[in-house]
Amino acid sequence: MESTDLNWRLLAKRQWPLALSLTGIVIAETGSISTTAGWWQIPGALVICAISVLAPRRPFDAALAASFAIVCAALYMRLLGVAFEPHFFLSGVTVSITGAAMATIAVLVRESSHGRAVAGTLLVVAAMVTAEVLGWPVVSAVEYREWEPDATSYLFGACIMLVLAVGTGLYFRARDNERASQLAASVAAAQNSERMALARELHDVVAHYVTAIVVHAQAGQLNRDVDVLPSIAASGTEALTAMRRLVGTMRDGESAGPAASSSLMDDVRALAAESGLPVRLSFDLQDAVPQELARSVLRLVQESLTNTQKHAAAVSSVDVSLSSSDGVLHLAVLDDGVASGVPVGGSGGYGLVGMRERAELLGGTFSAGRREPTGWTVRADLPIS
């Protein structure tokens, strides 16, 4: 969980409130410095604050660096014989250093593994305790000559601040995990939706032309006098074109399959003529049909005609009707064929599933089943708006 790839732009966007707050605290602390030697606390405080701001890039390394910097700052202030002003807790650190230590712990708990978070937190706490110990002789000689500080109150306050730092880190860690889970679920759902869409396009578009090739080839085997090669060649060309469009969809997000033209009725007529089936058309469209809906309607008609070619024998008529009323488009495809047993080219069993998915994605309803005495019916009701 180390955020080593966090770039500087994202880091600045995320950490500027902390940087601004710590800078303001350091500036405010300069007002309490009363000796020339006391100004030596500023470089140490700035370094520690800078480490806390940069901590999200390498949290555990930041905890190590902050611990070392806190001890070094307290040590050279002890050697100078000057106390931090204003000192926080009993003696050895300032408000800015305390805030930077809390921020470092929070980032560490948020982004590092559990073992590193515990080890880093203990190091920072140990550094703060060391700073208190180093600063005690300097401060006590000046401030605690006439009264004794309440060590219990200071310890209680320190514990509260530690709990706040750790709790903040745990809160953001839980929120990050929840966001990661939601993102993973969203990505998985999007990938699944894309796979289903591509599967529908592959089945509805390419299988239509491949079925036509198989049908014409079988007809040529049964009747050698019929020249089926032009039909097979045309269907093969259409299949290749559909495959290229499908590949374009996978690579560039383009629309797979032939897009609907400005006239849905003309497109359905073209599909009917292309199928070679005895199709009777009926149109009663009272409303304008959006292109995306028209495209899905064409897929439903195409798959219905393909299923008739694959599964039905002795077909004397296929009735395709399109009508609209009250903002709903009604599609019906009915044939009178007899189930042929083994379908042409076999069957993967996904045609009806794909048609039902298309209808449901558009907020419509879909049904399919046998007719009496023979035949098959496909119906779909799709909202236009």
C-alpha positions as CSV (number, residue, x, y, z in Angstrom):
1,M,0.0,0.0,0.0
2,E,3.0,2.3,-0.2
3,S,2.2,5.3,-2.4
4,T,5.5,5.5,-4.1
5,D,3.9,6.4,-7.4
6,L,2.1,9.4,-6.0
7,N,3.2,12.2,-8.3
8,W,4.0,15.7,-7.1
9,R,0.9,17.3,-8.6
10,L,-1.4,14.8,-6.7
11,L,0.7,15.2,-3.6
12,A,0.3,19.0,-3.7
13,K,-3.5,18.7,-4.2
14,R,-3.8,16.3,-1.3
15,Q,-1.4,17.8,1.2
16,W,-1.7,21.6,0.8
17,P,-4.1,22.0,3.8
18,L,-1.6,20.3,6.0
19,A,1.3,22.3,4.6
20,L,-0.5,25.6,5.0
21,S,-1.6,24.7,8.6
22,L,1.9,23.7,9.7
23,T,3.5,26.8,8.1
24,G,1.0,29.0,10.0
25,I,1.8,27.3,13.3
26,V,5.6,27.7,12.7
27,I,5.2,31.4,11.9
28,A,3.0,31.9,15.0
29,E,5.7,30.1,17.1
30,T,8.4,32.6,16.0
31,G,6.6,35.3,18.0
32,S,7.5,33.5,21.3
33,I,11.2,33.2,20.6
34,S,13.0,35.5,23.0
35,T,16.7,34.7,22.4
36,T,19.0,34.7,19.4
37,A,19.9,31.0,20.0
38,G,16.2,30.2,20.1
39,W,15.9,30.7,16.4
40,W,17.8,27.5,15.9
41,Q,14.5,25.6,16.5
42,I,13.0,26.9,13.2
43,P,15.2,24.8,10.8
44,G,14.4,21.6,12.7
45,A,10.7,22.4,12.9
46,L,10.6,23.1,9.2
47,V,12.4,19.9,8.3
48,I,10.0,17.8,10.4
49,C,7.0,19.6,9.0
50,A,8.3,19.0,5.4
51,I,8.7,15.3,6.1
52,S,5.1,15.0,7.3
53,V,3.8,16.8,4.2
54,L,5.8,14.4,1.9
55,A,4.9,11.3,4.0
56,P,2.3,9.9,1.5
57,R,5.0,9.2,-1.0
58,R,6.9,6.8,1.3
59,P,5.1,6.6,4.6
60,F,7.4,4.3,6.5
61,D,10.5,6.0,5.3
62,A,8.9,9.3,6.4
63,A,8.3,7.9,9.9
64,L,12.0,6.9,10.1
65,A,13.1,10.4,8.9
66,A,10.7,12.2,11.1
67,S,11.9,10.3,14.2
68,F,15.5,11.0,13.4
69,A,14.8,14.7,12.8
70,I,12.9,15.1,16.0
71,V,15.7,13.5,18.1
72,C,18.3,15.6,16.2
73,A,16.4,18.8,16.8
74,A,16.0,18.1,20.5
75,L,19.6,17.1,20.8
76,Y,21.1,20.3,19.3
77,M,18.7,22.5,21.2
78,R,19.9,20.7,24.4
79,L,23.5,21.3,23.4
80,L,22.8,25.0,22.8
81,G,21.1,25.0,26.2
82,V,17.9,26.6,24.7
83,A,14.4,25.3,25.1
84,F,11.8,25.0,22.3
85,E,9.5,28.1,22.5
86,P,6.7,27.6,23.1
87,H,7.4,24.1,24.3
88,F,4.5,21.7,24.2
89,F,3.8,18.9,26.8
90,L,6.4,19.1,29.6
91,S,9.4,20.4,27.8
92,G,10.9,19.1,24.6
93,V,8.8,19.8,21.5
94,T,6.7,22.6,19.9
95,V,3.1,22.6,18.7
96,S,4.3,22.4,15.0
97,I,6.5,19.4,15.7
98,T,3.7,17.7,17.6
99,G,1.2,18.3,14.7
100,A,3.8,17.1,12.1
101,A,4.3,13.9,14.2
102,M,0.5,13.3,14.4
103,A,0.2,13.8,10.6
104,T,3.0,11.4,9.9
105,I,1.5,8.7,12.1
106,A,-1.9,9.2,10.5
107,V,-0.4,8.8,7.0
108,L,1.6,5.8,8.1
109,V,-1.5,4.0,9.5
110,R,-3.5,4.9,6.5
111,E,-1.2,3.7,3.8
112,S,1.4,1.2,5.2
113,S,1.0,-2.5,6.1
114,H,0.0,-3.3,9.7
115,G,3.5,-4.3,10.8
116,R,5.1,-1.2,9.4
117,A,2.3,1.1,10.8
118,V,2.9,-0.3,14.3
119,A,6.7,-0.1,14.0
120,G,6.7,3.4,12.5
121,T,4.2,4.7,15.2
122,L,6.4,3.3,18.0
123,L,9.4,5.0,16.5
124,V,7.7,8.4,16.3
125,V,6.4,8.1,19.8
126,A,9.8,7.1,21.1
127,A,11.4,10.1,19.3
128,M,8.8,12.4,21.0
129,V,9.6,10.9,24.4
130,T,13.3,11.3,23.7
131,A,12.8,14.9,22.9
132,E,10.9,15.4,26.1
133,V,13.7,13.8,28.1
134,L,16.4,15.9,26.3
135,G,14.5,19.1,26.8
136,W,13.6,18.6,30.5
137,P,16.8,19.8,32.1
138,V,16.7,23.1,30.1
139,V,13.1,23.8,30.8
140,S,12.8,22.6,34.4
141,A,15.7,24.8,35.4
142,V,13.7,27.9,34.4
143,E,10.0,27.1,34.6
144,Y,9.6,24.4,37.3
145,R,11.5,26.0,40.2
146,E,8.4,27.1,42.0
147,W,5.8,24.6,41.0
148,E,5.6,21.0,39.8
149,P,3.8,20.2,36.5
150,D,1.0,17.7,36.5
151,A,2.6,14.8,34.6
152,T,-0.6,12.8,34.6
153,S,-2.5,15.6,32.7
154,Y,0.3,15.9,30.1
155,L,0.4,12.1,29.6
156,F,-3.4,12.0,29.2
157,G,-3.2,14.8,26.6
158,A,-0.5,12.9,24.8
159,C,-2.5,9.7,24.7
160,I,-5.5,11.6,23.3
161,M,-3.4,13.0,20.5
162,L,-1.9,9.6,19.7
163,V,-5.4,8.1,19.6
164,L,-6.6,10.9,17.3
165,A,-3.6,10.4,14.9
166,V,-4.1,6.6,14.8
167,G,-7.9,6.9,14.6
168,T,-7.6,9.4,11.7
169,G,-5.3,7.0,9.8
170,L,-7.7,4.1,10.4
171,Y,-10.7,6.1,9.3
172,F,-9.0,7.1,6.0
173,R,-7.7,3.5,5.6
174,A,-11.2,2.1,5.9
175,R,-12.5,4.7,3.5
176,D,-9.8,4.0,0.9
177,N,-10.5,0.3,1.2
178,E,-14.2,0.9,0.6
179,R,-13.5,3.1,-2.4
180,A,-11.1,0.4,-3.8
181,S,-13.8,-2.2,-3.3
182,Q,-16.4,-0.1,-5.0
183,L,-14.0,0.7,-7.9
184,A,-13.2,-2.9,-8.3
185,A,-16.8,-3.8,-8.4
186,S,-17.6,-1.0,-10.9
187,V,-14.7,-2.1,-13.1
188,A,-15.8,-5.8,-13.0
189,A,-19.4,-4.8,-13.8
190,A,-18.2,-2.6,-16.7
191,Q,-16.0,-5.4,-18.0
192,N,-18.8,-7.9,-17.8
193,S,-21.2,-5.5,-19.5
194,E,-18.7,-5.0,-22.3
195,R,-18.1,-8.7,-22.7
196,M,-21.9,-9.3,-22.9
197,A,-22.3,-6.5,-25.5
198,L,-19.5,-7.9,-27.6
199,A,-21.0,-11.4,-27.3
200,R,-24.4,-10.2,-28.4
201,E,-22.8,-8.4,-31.4
202,L,-20.8,-11.4,-32.4
203,H,-23.7,-13.7,-32.1
204,D,-26.3,-11.4,-33.7
205,V,-24.2,-10.0,-36.5
206,V,-21.6,-12.5,-37.6
207,A,-23.7,-15.7,-36.9
208,H,-26.4,-14.3,-39.2
209,Y,-24.1,-14.3,-42.2
210,V,-22.4,-17.5,-41.3
211,T,-25.8,-19.2,-41.1
212,A,-26.6,-17.9,-44.5
213,I,-23.4,-19.4,-45.9
214,V,-24.2,-22.8,-44.3
215,V,-27.8,-22.7,-45.7
216,H,-26.6,-21.9,-49.2
217,A,-23.9,-24.5,-49.1
218,Q,-26.4,-27.2,-48.0
219,A,-28.8,-26.1,-50.7
220,G,-25.9,-26.5,-53.2
221,Q,-25.2,-30.0,-52.0
222,L,-28.9,-31.0,-52.4
223,N,-29.2,-29.4,-55.9
224,R,-26.1,-29.3,-58.0
225,D,-27.8,-27.3,-60.7
226,V,-28.3,-24.2,-58.4
227,D,-25.4,-21.8,-58.5
228,V,-24.9,-20.9,-54.8
229,L,-21.4,-19.6,-55.0
230,P,-22.4,-15.9,-55.5
231,S,-24.6,-16.0,-52.5
232,I,-21.9,-17.7,-50.4
233,A,-19.4,-15.2,-51.5
234,A,-21.7,-12.3,-50.7
235,S,-22.5,-13.7,-47.2
236,G,-18.8,-14.3,-46.6
237,T,-18.0,-10.7,-47.5
238,E,-20.7,-9.4,-45.2
239,A,-19.4,-11.6,-42.4
240,L,-15.9,-10.3,-42.9
241,T,-17.2,-6.7,-42.8
242,A,-19.1,-7.4,-39.7
243,M,-16.0,-8.9,-38.1
244,R,-14.0,-5.8,-38.9
245,R,-16.6,-3.6,-37.4
246,L,-16.6,-5.8,-34.3
247,V,-12.8,-5.5,-34.0
248,G,-13.2,-1.8,-34.4
249,T,-15.6,-1.8,-31.5
250,M,-13.1,-3.6,-29.3
251,R,-10.2,-1.4,-30.3
252,D,-11.8,2.1,-30.8
253,G,-15.3,1.9,-29.3
254,E,-16.9,2.2,-32.8
255,S,-20.3,0.8,-33.4
256,A,-20.3,-2.9,-34.4
257,G,-22.5,-4.1,-37.2
258,P,-24.3,-2.0,-39.7
259,A,-25.8,1.1,-38.1
260,A,-29.4,2.0,-38.6
261,S,-30.2,4.4,-41.4
262,S,-32.7,7.2,-41.3
263,S,-35.5,4.8,-42.2
264,L,-36.1,1.8,-40.0
265,M,-38.6,0.4,-42.4
266,D,-36.1,0.4,-45.3
267,D,-33.5,-1.3,-43.1
268,V,-36.0,-4.1,-42.1
269,R,-36.9,-4.5,-45.8
270,A,-33.2,-5.0,-46.6
271,L,-32.8,-7.6,-43.9
272,A,-35.9,-9.4,-45.1
273,A,-34.7,-9.5,-48.7
274,E,-31.2,-10.6,-47.6
275,S,-32.5,-13.5,-45.5
276,G,-34.1,-15.3,-48.5
277,L,-37.1,-16.2,-46.5
278,P,-40.7,-15.6,-47.5
279,V,-41.1,-12.5,-45.3
280,R,-44.3,-10.4,-45.1
281,L,-43.8,-7.0,-43.6
282,S,-46.3,-4.8,-41.8
283,F,-45.5,-1.3,-40.6
284,D,-47.6,1.0,-38.5
285,L,-45.1,3.4,-36.9
286,Q,-46.7,6.5,-35.4
287,D,-43.7,7.8,-33.6
288,A,-40.1,8.7,-34.7
289,V,-37.7,5.9,-33.6
290,P,-34.3,7.0,-32.3
291,Q,-31.3,5.6,-34.1
292,E,-30.0,3.6,-31.1
293,L,-33.4,2.0,-30.6
294,A,-33.7,1.3,-34.3
295,R,-30.3,-0.4,-34.3
296,S,-31.4,-2.7,-31.5
297,V,-34.7,-3.4,-33.3
298,L,-32.7,-4.4,-36.4
299,R,-30.6,-6.8,-34.2
300,L,-33.8,-8.4,-32.9
301,V,-35.2,-8.8,-36.4
302,Q,-31.9,-10.1,-37.7
303,E,-31.6,-12.7,-34.9
304,S,-35.2,-13.8,-35.3
305,L,-34.8,-14.4,-39.0
306,T,-31.5,-16.2,-38.4
307,N,-33.2,-18.5,-35.9
308,T,-35.9,-19.2,-38.4
309,Q,-33.2,-20.2,-41.0
310,K,-31.4,-22.4,-38.4
311,H,-34.2,-24.1,-36.6
312,A,-37.2,-24.2,-38.9
313,A,-38.0,-26.3,-42.0
314,A,-40.9,-26.0,-44.5
315,V,-41.3,-22.3,-43.8
316,S,-44.0,-20.8,-46.0
317,S,-44.3,-17.4,-44.4
318,V,-42.6,-15.2,-41.9
319,D,-44.6,-12.2,-40.6
320,V,-42.6,-9.2,-39.3
321,S,-44.6,-6.4,-37.9
322,L,-43.5,-3.1,-36.4
323,S,-45.9,-0.7,-34.8
324,S,-45.9,2.0,-32.2
325,S,-48.5,3.4,-29.8
326,D,-48.3,5.5,-26.6
327,G,-44.6,5.8,-26.8
328,V,-43.9,2.1,-27.1
329,L,-42.6,0.2,-30.1
330,H,-44.0,-3.2,-30.7
331,L,-42.1,-5.9,-32.7
332,A,-43.4,-9.3,-33.6
333,V,-41.8,-11.9,-35.8
334,L,-43.9,-15.0,-36.5
335,D,-43.1,-18.0,-38.7
336,D,-45.0,-21.2,-39.5
337,G,-42.0,-23.5,-39.9
338,V,-41.6,-26.9,-38.4
339,A,-38.8,-27.6,-36.0
340,S,-36.0,-29.1,-38.0
341,G,-34.3,-31.0,-35.2
342,V,-30.6,-30.3,-35.4
343,P,-30.2,-26.6,-36.2
344,V,-28.0,-25.5,-39.1
345,G,-24.4,-25.3,-37.9
346,G,-25.4,-26.4,-34.4
347,S,-26.5,-24.0,-31.7
348,G,-24.8,-22.3,-28.8
349,G,-28.2,-21.5,-27.2
350,Y,-27.4,-17.7,-26.7
351,G,-29.7,-16.2,-29.3
352,L,-32.8,-15.8,-27.1
353,V,-30.6,-14.8,-24.2
354,G,-29.0,-12.1,-26.2
355,M,-32.4,-10.8,-27.5
356,R,-33.8,-10.8,-24.0
357,E,-30.8,-8.8,-22.7
358,R,-31.1,-6.3,-25.4
359,A,-34.8,-5.7,-24.7
360,E,-34.2,-5.5,-20.9
361,L,-31.3,-3.1,-21.3
362,L,-33.7,-0.8,-23.2
363,G,-36.3,-1.0,-20.4
364,G,-38.6,-3.2,-22.5
365,T,-40.1,-6.7,-22.4
366,F,-39.3,-9.8,-24.5
367,S,-41.0,-13.1,-25.0
368,A,-40.5,-16.0,-27.4
369,G,-42.2,-19.4,-27.8
370,R,-43.9,-21.9,-30.0
371,R,-47.1,-21.3,-32.0
372,E,-49.9,-23.6,-32.5
373,P,-50.0,-25.8,-34.6
374,T,-46.6,-25.0,-35.9
375,G,-44.2,-22.1,-35.9
376,W,-42.4,-19.7,-33.5
377,T,-43.2,-16.3,-32.2
378,V,-40.9,-13.5,-31.0
379,R,-42.3,-10.4,-29.4
380,A,-40.7,-7.3,-27.9
381,D,-42.1,-4.1,-26.5
382,L,-39.6,-1.3,-26.3
383,P,-40.1,2.2,-24.9
384,I,-39.3,4.8,-27.5
385,S,-38.3,7.6,-25.2
